[in-house]
Amino acid sequence: MSREQDKIRVGISCGDLNGIGLEVAIKTFLDNRIFELCTPILYASKKTSSAYRKELDVKDFSFEEIRSVEKANPKRANVINVWEEEVELNLGTPTKSSGEYALKSLQAATADLKAGKIDVLLTAPIDKKNIQSEEFKFPGHTEYLANEFGVDEYAMLMVSDSLMVTFMTGHLPLSEIGKNLSFESIIKKIRFLDRTLPQDFGIRKPKIAVLGLNPHNGDGGILGSEEQDLIAPAIKKAKDDGILVFGPFAADGFFGSGGYKQFDVVLAMYHDQGLIPFKTLNFDQGVNYTAGLPAVRVSPDHGTGFDIAGKGIASEQSFRDALFLGIDLFKEKQRYAEYTSNVLKPQKEPRSESGFGRSDSRKGGRKPSSEGKKESVSDDKK
């Protein structure tokens, strides 16, 4: 197989048609150097993508129309027609129609990801309200994909060059958070992170920080007892098992003091506790990664951006970072599978040295690079 045919195939669900998803995708693929790293495949339609491009007044770009993934042009951004009909765009306004087509795109891309036809799924943002239907009754992409792949253990990891954050509870109302915390669930999530970071990010022995739930870690029980009753005992048990986990840390001072810099991942107790500091520090550069799936799914960390849709001012940085991270994660998962497969099984013939060790294993860090090509594609990504 030629080098071009062997390139990583990145499938892209279009997200809400009236949001900024197609805008940031088009802006990303205006740089032809992207195609040195991967073959992008948009799940939408040629008509819709062309109409969106005209709304942005982008003249020197178009997606190449293909009938199947196998026909993808490795030197172009491709589009598979998930629908043939004309679709009216109302940029900036979520509609029933834009939610329906977002789901059509997601379903088609997910089917190809499950079938192994694409290597990475990059999801553009959806509107979590107008996408709801008999076929989609989930709080977001993460839960939908976990259900599609039939996995019970998964996590939404927010990733940047300087910070990685995940959550005990994800898309839940604040009133439900306490009811969904237990010693068992916390220790289970810590163990999950200890397994996931080595195989997905190449971090051999990850250092995990755990935040408390209540203000000032409960102030000795005055402001809440979850730290004493649940979180601290779970941390102690994980430490006894040999996991490098620390805390609980009071969330209000942990980020402002720079404490997060000492750890590979931060486990927050709820969505906003982790996402507010993450987006404050990395608003245009963060990536959402669904850990625990047998395949790679990434997404920009921003939403649909209805307020700026169609104005041509949306930044593609987070989408581009998601693309790069997806490529890196796919490669890292391949490496991990290679280095851990059948290493103890007796061999009838001598095994080569490369089958036993990993001479280039990194001992820490978050995002593996795309073999030095990431910087060549994005000059501002230093």
N, C-alpha and C positions, 0 to 999 in steps of 0.2 A: 504494500500500500504506500502511496506517495505521501510525502510530508504534508501536502495541502489536504489530501483526503483524510489524513489522520488528525487534523486539527480538532480541537474541542468544539463541540456544537452547543451553543447557548440558545435555548429557547426563551422567548420573551412574551409574556402575556401582556396585553396592551393596557390593562387597568381600565378605569372609567374613561370613556372616550371624550368626555367634556372636561377632563382634568389635564394635568401637565405631563402625564405618562408618555404619550407619543412625542411630545415636544422634547423631553430630555433624552429620549431614545434617538430621535433624529439628530439632535445636536451632538450626541456621542459618536454616531457613525459618520458624521461629516469628516472625521479624521480617518483617512484610509489606513493608517498604521495599525488601527484596531484589528484589521483582518490578518495581520501577522500572528496574532495571538489566538484567534478563534473565528468560527463561522457563526454569525448571528442569524437567528430565524425568528421573525415576528409572527405571532399568531393573531391575525386580524383579517384584513382584506386589502387588496391593492387599491380599490376605490376609496376606502376610508382613509388609508394612510396618505394617499395622494391629496385628498380633500383637506386633511389636516395640514399637510405640508404647504398647501396653497394659502391656508389661513395664516401661516407663519411667514409667508412670502420667501420661502427657501427655494431657490431655483436650481442649484447645482447638486441635487441629491434626489434619489428615488430608490425605493426598495425593489429588488428583483423578484418578480412573481414566480413561484414554484408550486408544483402540485404535491410534492412530498419532501420530507427531510432528505431523503436519499438524493434528490435532485438539487440540493443547495449549492450555490456558487460560492466556493471558499474565498473568493476575492471581493464579494459584495455582501451587503446586508440584504437578507432575503425576507419575503413575506409569503406565508401560506394562507390561502383564502379559506377562512373558517366559515365565512358567509359570502354570498355573491351579490346580495341586494344592496341598493343605495341606502346609506344611513345618514340621517340628518344630524349635523353637529350643532350643538348649542353650547359653545365653549364658555365655561364658567358656571354652568347651571346643571346640577345633577338631575337626571331624568330617569324615568322607569326604563326607557330604551337604553340609555347608556349603561345602566346596571345590568340589563339583560345581556348586552354584547360583551361586557366585561366578564361575565360568567361563561359565556360561550368560548371566549378566548382562553380563560383559565382551564376550563374542562379539556379543551383540545391539547393544550400544552402539557397538562398533567398526565393525560393519557400517553403521550409520546415519551414523557419522562419515565413513567412506570414501565413502558415497553423497551426502554433503553435506546430509543431513537435519538434522544438528545442527552447530553451529559450534565447540563446545568439548567435550572429554571430560574430566570430572573423575572420577578413579578413587579409590574408597575402598580402604583397605588389604586386601590378600589375605594368606593364609597361604601362603608359598612352597612348603611341603611338601605340604599336603593338596590343593592345586590341580593338582598334577602328574598328567598323564594322557597318553594317546596324542595328545590334541589340544593339550596344553600341556606342552611340554618346554623351558621357559625359566627363567632365574634370577629373572625378575620381569616387571613390566609393560613396562619400557623395551625389553627385547629382544623381547618378544612383539609390541609395536606396530611396532617397526622391521621385523620380519619381515612383518607384515601389510601394511605400506605399501611393502615392498620397497626400503628405503633401507639403504645401507652406511655412510654417515656420520651419526652421531647422538651425542648426549651427554645424560647426566643432569645437569641444572643445578639446584643447590640455591639458592633465591633468597629473600632477605629484603630489608628496606629498607636494611640496612647492609652486606650481604655477599652475594656470589655465588661459588659454588664448583662446580667440576666436576672430573672425574677422568680420568687416562690409562687406568686399568683400573677396572672397576666391580665387579660381583659375581664376584670371583675369590678363590680361596684365597691366602693370603699366599705360599705356596710357588710359586705360578704367576706372581707379579707380574713378577719380573725377566725371565722368559722372554718376556713380552709387551710389553717396552719396546724400542724401537729408535729410531735417529735419524729414520728415515722416519715412524714412527708419531707421534712427538712433534711434528715439524714439521707433519704433517698435521692434528693436533688444534689446534695454534696457529692455523693458517690457517683452520680451520673456525670457531673462536671469533671471529676477526677478521671473518669474513663474517656470522656469525649475530647478533652483538650489535647491529649497525646495523639489520638488517631486523626483528629481533624486539623489541628494546628501545629503538630510536631513539638508540643511542649511536653517534655518528658515527665516532669514532676511539678505539676501546676500548683501555684500558691493561690489559695482561695480566701477571699475576705468575705465575711458574712455581716450584714447590717442588722441592727436591732429593729424592732417594729415601732416602739413607742418613743416619744420625745425623751432625749437624754437617757436612752436605754431603760426607760421606766423609772429612773431615779430610785433604784432599790426596791421597786414594787409600788411606789407611791402613784406613779403614772401608768401602771400596767405591769403585769407579771409574766408576760410571754417570754421575755428575755431569760428570766430565772427558771421558768417551768419547762420551756420548750427549746429555745434557741441555744442557750449555753450547754445544756446536756447533749444536744445533738452534735455540737462542735466537739465536745469532749469525747464522745463515742467515736466520731470520725478520726480524731487525732489518735486515739487508742488503736485504731485500725491502720495507722500509718499514713493518713492523708494530711497534707500540709494545709490545714484550714485554721483560720484565726478569726477572733471576734467574740461576741458581737460588738460592732462599732456603732457609736451614736451617729446616725446618718447626717445630722446637721453640720458636724464639723469634719466629717471624714473626707469630703471632696474639697472643701475650702482649704484644708490644711495640706492637701496634696497627698494624703495617705494612700489613695488609690494607686499611686505610682509604684508602690512596693509590691503589687499583686498582679497576677495574670488575669484574674477575673473577680468581679464583685457580684455577690449574690444579694440582691435587694429583696425586701419582703413583699413589695407590691410595685405595680407598673410605674406610677409617677415618682416614687421614691428613687428609682434608678434612672428613669428616662429624662426627668427634668435636668439633673446635672449632666447626663450624657449629651443631650441636645444643646445644652448651654455651651459645652466645651467643643462639640463636634457637629454643629447643626448641618453644615453643607457637606460633611465628609463621612458621616456614619453609615453603617450598613447593617441591615437586619438579616440574620442568618438563622434558619431553622435547624437546630442541632437535634440529632436523634433519628432523622430520616435515613433510609438506605440510599438516598440520592441527595444532590446538592440543590438547595433552594436559597436564593438571596434576594434582597430587595433594598431599594434606597430607604433611608430612615424617615423620609418626609411623607406627607399625605398627598391628597389629590390636587391641592393648590388651586381650588376653584377661583379664588380671588385674583389670581394672576394668569389664569389659563388664557391662551390666545394672545397674550401681550408680548410674547417673545423674550421675556426677562427671567424665566425659570432657569436656575443653575443646574447643569447636568453633572456636577461633581459627584454627588452621592450615587447617582445611577452608574456613572463610570467606575467609581470605587467598588460598587456592588459587582459589576462585571469582572473587574480584576480579582476581587476576592473569590468570586465563584470559580474562576479559572484556577486560582491557587488551591482552593479547598478540594477541587476535583483531583488535582495532581497529588495533593497530600494524602487524600484517602487512598489513592492508588498505591502510593509508596508504602503506606502503613499496611495495606493488605498484602503487598508483596513481601515486606520484611517480617510479617508475623504469620505467614501461611506455612504450615507443615514444617516449622523449624525444628521440631523434636521428633518428627517421624523418621524412622530408620530408612536409609536410602540403599537401594541395590547397587548404585554406582556412586562414585565420589561426588560430593556436592561442591560446587564452586564456592569460593570464599564470599562472593557477593550475596549468596543466599543466607548467610548467617548474621551479618552485621550491617550497620548503616553508618558508613564512614562520614557522611555529611549530616548526621542528625544534629539538629539544633537543640541546645539545652534550655532555651527559653525564647521569649519573644512571642509576638502575636501573629502577625500576618506574613506568611512566606511570600517572597516576591515571585513575579512571573518571569523567572530566570533572566532578570536584568532588563526585560523589555518594558516593564511598567513605566519607568522613567522616560523612555524614548517616546512613548505615546503621549504622555501628559507632562509638558514642561513645568507646569505649576505644581506638580505632585512631587515635591522634594522631601 
